[in-house]
Amino acid sequence: MRSAVSEIDQPLRSQDGRLVLVADVVLDCQEDLVSSLGARHRQLSDAELVLAAYERWGEQCLAHLSGEFAFALADQRRGGVLLARDQLGSRPLVLHEGPGQVSFATTAMAVADLPGVGHELDEGRVAEWLAFVMNSEATFVRGTALLSQGHSVWVDERGSRRQRYWHLDPDRIVDLGSPEAHALALRAAMDQAVARRLPSHGEVGVLLSGGLDSTSVAATAARLLDPGPVRT
């Protein structure tokens, strides 16, 4: 369990003032990102690392980011705004696209408060929700929608361009030949995934539901941190 701590005031600006970032972000594997960016970036906050990554790679920075994030980055050099959401959609980013404008925030109610949006209830979405219809993009405010996980949107005077920058292959089949080999591969994957999420300092907490997944995460974290404590 990690918190999205705002280590510095936002919005952030590049040294020349032509890049402006607002972000809800908790990155994983900061050391890998810092290694790619250079040692002088080691003391930067997660939001500052996002800004530095964009300065280095532009929109391709999304291929270098791992963790939970939703951000908007205004680029005066290119005359547009990049909106992006993390690969698994852990952080929300709600959009409203109207004539000549794109509004965004991390909640639908915040978007509804912006000019040109409004608070009209989407009754169709309410009906879907009551019928247990899963819709990962819909909100209860008419005219608003969540940006899909693993997607970005580039907005400029010509309009908006949506791009899927990451996806999980649902048809991939892994056959390692034996149950034992699969067990070892699963443990290695769990170790890698949990290690990527462990903070470099501070205490570690795991939310337990009583199921196998959260219990496995807690046990893996405790083993990787031994003798350090894991709070549940």
C-alpha positions as CSV (number, residue, x, y, z in Angstrom):
1,M,0.0,0.0,0.0
2,R,1.6,3.2,-1.1
3,S,0.2,6.7,-1.0
4,A,0.2,9.4,-3.7
5,V,2.2,11.9,-1.8
6,S,2.5,15.3,-3.5
7,E,6.2,16.0,-2.7
8,I,6.2,19.4,-4.3
9,D,3.6,22.0,-5.3
10,Q,1.8,21.6,-8.6
11,P,1.6,22.5,-11.4
12,L,5.2,21.8,-12.4
13,R,7.0,23.8,-15.1
14,S,10.1,23.0,-17.1
15,Q,13.0,25.4,-16.8
16,D,11.9,27.3,-19.9
17,G,8.3,27.4,-18.7
18,R,6.9,25.9,-21.8
19,L,6.0,22.6,-20.3
20,V,3.4,22.5,-17.5
21,L,2.4,19.3,-15.7
22,V,-0.3,18.4,-13.2
23,A,-0.2,14.7,-12.1
24,D,-1.7,12.2,-9.7
25,V,1.2,9.8,-9.8
26,V,3.0,7.1,-7.8
27,L,5.8,5.5,-9.9
28,D,7.3,2.1,-9.6
29,C,10.9,1.2,-10.6
30,Q,12.1,4.8,-10.1
31,E,15.7,3.5,-10.2
32,D,15.2,2.1,-13.7
33,L,13.8,5.4,-14.9
34,V,16.5,7.4,-13.2
35,S,19.1,5.2,-14.9
36,S,17.6,6.0,-18.3
37,L,17.3,9.7,-17.5
38,G,20.7,10.1,-15.8
39,A,21.9,10.3,-12.2
40,R,21.1,14.0,-11.8
41,H,17.4,13.1,-11.7
42,R,17.8,10.8,-8.7
43,Q,16.4,13.3,-6.1
44,L,13.3,14.2,-8.2
45,S,9.8,13.5,-7.1
46,D,7.6,11.1,-9.1
47,A,5.8,14.1,-10.8
48,E,9.2,15.7,-11.7
49,L,10.3,12.4,-13.2
50,V,7.3,12.3,-15.4
51,L,8.1,15.8,-16.6
52,A,11.7,14.9,-17.2
53,A,10.7,11.7,-19.1
54,Y,8.5,13.8,-21.4
55,E,11.3,16.3,-22.0
56,R,13.5,13.4,-23.0
57,W,11.1,11.2,-25.0
58,G,8.0,13.2,-25.8
59,E,4.8,11.1,-26.0
60,Q,7.0,8.0,-26.0
61,C,7.7,8.6,-22.3
62,L,4.7,6.5,-21.6
63,A,6.7,3.4,-22.6
64,H,9.1,4.2,-19.8
65,L,6.6,4.9,-17.0
66,S,5.4,2.1,-14.6
67,G,3.1,2.5,-11.7
68,E,-0.1,4.5,-11.1
69,F,-0.6,7.8,-12.8
70,A,-3.1,10.2,-14.4
71,F,-1.6,13.4,-15.8
72,A,-2.1,16.4,-18.1
73,L,0.9,18.0,-19.7
74,A,0.6,21.2,-21.6
75,D,3.4,21.6,-24.3
76,Q,3.6,25.1,-25.6
77,R,6.4,24.0,-27.9
78,R,4.1,21.7,-29.8
79,G,0.9,23.6,-29.1
80,G,-1.1,20.9,-27.4
81,V,-1.9,19.0,-24.2
82,L,-1.1,15.3,-23.5
83,L,-3.5,13.5,-21.2
84,A,-2.6,10.0,-20.1
85,R,-3.7,7.2,-17.8
86,D,-1.6,4.3,-16.4
87,Q,-1.6,0.9,-18.0
88,L,-4.1,-0.7,-15.6
89,G,-6.2,2.4,-14.9
90,S,-5.3,2.6,-11.2
91,R,-5.7,6.4,-11.2
92,P,-8.9,7.9,-12.8
93,L,-8.9,10.6,-15.4
94,V,-12.3,11.8,-16.5
95,L,-12.8,13.7,-19.8
96,H,-15.5,15.8,-21.4
97,E,-15.1,16.7,-25.0
98,G,-17.3,19.6,-26.3
99,P,-17.2,22.1,-29.1
100,G,-13.8,23.7,-29.0
101,Q,-12.9,22.3,-25.6
102,V,-11.7,19.3,-23.7
103,S,-12.2,19.3,-19.9
104,F,-10.6,16.9,-17.5
105,A,-10.2,16.1,-13.8
106,T,-9.7,13.0,-11.6
107,T,-13.4,12.8,-10.7
108,A,-16.6,13.2,-12.8
109,M,-18.1,15.7,-10.3
110,A,-15.0,17.9,-10.7
111,V,-15.4,17.9,-14.4
112,A,-19.1,18.6,-14.0
113,D,-18.3,21.8,-12.2
114,L,-16.3,23.1,-15.2
115,P,-17.9,25.5,-17.8
116,G,-19.8,23.8,-20.5
117,V,-20.3,20.4,-18.8
118,G,-23.1,20.4,-16.2
119,H,-24.4,18.0,-13.6
120,E,-27.0,16.1,-15.7
121,L,-27.4,12.5,-14.5
122,D,-26.7,9.8,-17.1
123,E,-29.8,7.6,-16.4
124,G,-28.6,5.0,-18.8
125,R,-25.4,4.5,-16.9
126,V,-27.5,4.2,-13.6
127,A,-29.6,1.5,-15.2
128,E,-26.4,-0.4,-16.4
129,W,-24.9,-0.1,-12.9
130,L,-28.1,-1.5,-11.3
131,A,-28.1,-4.4,-13.8
132,F,-24.4,-5.1,-13.0
133,V,-23.3,-4.2,-16.5
134,M,-19.6,-3.5,-16.4
135,N,-18.5,-0.4,-18.2
136,S,-15.0,0.7,-17.4
137,E,-15.3,4.1,-19.1
138,A,-18.8,5.3,-18.1
139,T,-19.6,7.8,-15.3
140,F,-22.9,8.9,-13.8
141,V,-22.5,12.4,-15.3
142,R,-23.8,12.7,-18.8
143,G,-21.2,13.8,-21.3
144,T,-18.2,12.6,-19.3
145,A,-16.2,9.4,-19.6
146,L,-13.1,7.9,-18.1
147,L,-10.1,7.7,-20.3
148,S,-9.5,4.0,-20.9
149,Q,-6.6,2.4,-19.1
150,G,-3.4,2.3,-21.2
151,H,-4.6,5.2,-23.3
152,S,-3.4,8.7,-24.0
153,V,-5.1,11.7,-25.7
154,W,-3.3,14.5,-27.6
155,V,-5.3,17.7,-27.8
156,D,-4.5,20.7,-29.9
157,E,-6.3,23.3,-32.1
158,R,-7.1,20.6,-34.7
159,G,-9.0,18.4,-32.2
160,S,-8.1,15.3,-30.2
161,R,-6.2,12.2,-31.1
162,R,-6.6,9.1,-28.9
163,Q,-3.9,6.4,-28.8
164,R,-3.7,3.0,-27.0
165,Y,-0.1,2.9,-25.9
166,W,-0.3,-0.4,-23.9
167,H,-2.4,-3.5,-23.9
168,L,-2.4,-7.0,-22.4
169,D,-2.6,-9.8,-24.9
170,P,-5.6,-11.9,-23.8
171,D,-4.8,-14.7,-26.2
172,R,-1.2,-15.4,-25.0
173,I,-0.7,-18.9,-23.9
174,V,2.3,-20.0,-21.9
175,D,3.2,-23.7,-21.7
176,L,6.3,-24.5,-19.6
177,G,5.8,-28.2,-19.8
178,S,5.0,-29.1,-16.2
179,P,3.1,-27.9,-13.1
180,E,6.4,-27.5,-11.3
181,A,7.8,-25.2,-14.0
182,H,4.6,-23.2,-13.9
183,A,4.8,-22.9,-10.1
184,L,8.4,-21.7,-10.2
185,A,7.6,-19.2,-13.0
186,L,4.6,-17.9,-11.0
187,R,6.8,-17.4,-7.9
188,A,9.4,-15.5,-9.9
189,A,6.8,-13.3,-11.5
190,M,5.2,-12.6,-8.1
191,D,8.6,-11.7,-6.6
192,Q,9.3,-9.4,-9.5
193,A,5.9,-7.7,-9.4
194,V,6.0,-7.2,-5.6
195,A,9.6,-6.0,-5.6
196,R,8.7,-3.3,-8.2
197,R,6.1,-1.9,-5.8
198,L,8.1,-1.9,-2.6
199,P,9.2,1.6,-1.6
200,S,12.8,2.4,-1.2
201,H,12.2,3.8,2.3
202,G,9.4,3.9,5.0
203,E,7.0,1.2,6.2
204,V,5.1,-1.2,4.0
205,G,1.4,-2.0,4.5
206,V,-0.7,-4.6,2.7
207,L,-4.5,-4.6,2.6
208,L,-5.8,-8.1,3.3
209,S,-9.2,-9.4,2.1
210,G,-8.7,-13.0,3.2
211,G,-8.4,-14.3,-0.4
212,L,-5.4,-16.0,-2.0
213,D,-4.2,-13.0,-4.0
214,S,-3.7,-10.4,-1.2
215,T,-2.3,-13.2,1.1
216,S,0.2,-14.1,-1.5
217,V,1.2,-10.5,-1.9
218,A,1.7,-10.1,1.8
219,A,3.7,-13.3,2.2
220,T,5.9,-12.3,-0.8
221,A,6.5,-8.8,0.6
222,A,7.4,-10.2,4.0
223,R,9.9,-12.6,2.5
224,L,11.5,-10.0,0.3
225,L,11.8,-7.5,3.2
226,D,13.0,-10.0,5.8
227,P,13.7,-9.0,8.6
228,G,11.8,-5.8,8.0
229,P,8.1,-5.8,9.1
230,V,5.0,-5.7,6.8
231,R,1.9,-4.2,8.4
232,T,-1.5,-5.7,7.5
